[in-house]
């Protein structure tokens, strides 16, 4: 094995091997990019729909009409959201939207303003 290998982040198997730009675990079949693992070790990594890195306090713009459960209207394209907070999970942006209040958004539906 080369010195570049690292244990699998899912099952901690030590017999991982490189395949193109990815690392592969033969036991659980998990594939990952070692560069992303290094970034995640430094902190929470959240990217917008265009791949720009987001940080707490950034402003973003909605890129798709988003229906809101329990509301009669959707959040429209182009709505600007200021002072976001990043969180772990599926909806990784917490924010306040004028007319809707506190909201959790997915980063794939926003772009950095």
N, C-alpha and C positions, 0 to 999 in steps of 0.2 A: 504494500500500500504506500501511496505517496504521503508526504508530509502535509499536503493540502487538504486531506480529508478531515471531516469533522463528524461527530456523532449526530444521528438523526434527531431533529427537534421534537418529533412526536413520540418515538419509542426508545430513544437513546441507544439504538443499535450502533456499534462501532464499525461495522463492515460496510459503510457507505462507499459509493464510487461516483466519479464524475461522468456525466453524459452531456456533451455539448456545454452550454453555460450552466447547466443545472447539476445538482447533486441528487443521487437516488439512493433510497434505502431498500435493500433486497428483502428485508423481513416484512415491512408493512406497506411497501410500494409508494411511500411518500416521496414527492419530488419538490425541491425548493431551490431558490436562487440564493447562494451564500452571501451575495451582496446585500439582499433584502434582510437577511438574518442579522447582519452586522448593523444595518440601519435601525432595525427594531430594538436591538440591544441598547442603542443609544437613547431610545425614547419612542413614543408613539409616532408612527408615520402614517399620515393621512394625505392622500392626493386627490385633487379635483378631477373632473371629467377629462381634462386636457393633460393630466399628469403633473401639474404644478403642485409643489409641496405646500400644504396649508399649516398654519400655526394659530394658536390661541390669539384672539383679538383681530384676526383678519376680517376683511369684508368680502362677501361673495355675492354672486348673482345667480338666480335660478335659471336653468337652461331648458326647462320643460314644465308644462302645466302639471301641477301636483294636486290630485284630489285629496281632500282632508276629510277623514271620517268624522261624522257629526256636524260638519259645516255645510252650508248651502252652496258655497262657492269654492273654487280651487285657488291655489296659489299660482298666480300668472307668471308666464315667462318674463324675465327681465326684472323681477322683484329683487331689490337689493337688500341684503341682510348684513348688518354691521355687528361687529364684536362677537364673533362666534367662539364657542368653546369646544375643544375636541374631546371625545370620549371613546372608550373601547366599546365594541359591539357592532351590530348591524347598522344601526342609525348612529353614525359616528360624529355628528355635529349637533350640539345643543345651541339654541339661539332663541331670540324673541323676534317675531315678525309682526309689524304693525297691522292691526286688524284681525290677527289670529292669536297672538299671545305666545307663550312658550311653546317651542316646537323642537322635535328631533328630526334631522334630515340625513339622507344618505349623501356621501360626498360625490357619488357618481352623477348626481343631478344638479351640481353647482359648478361654477367656474370662479376662479379668483378674480376679484374686481381690481 
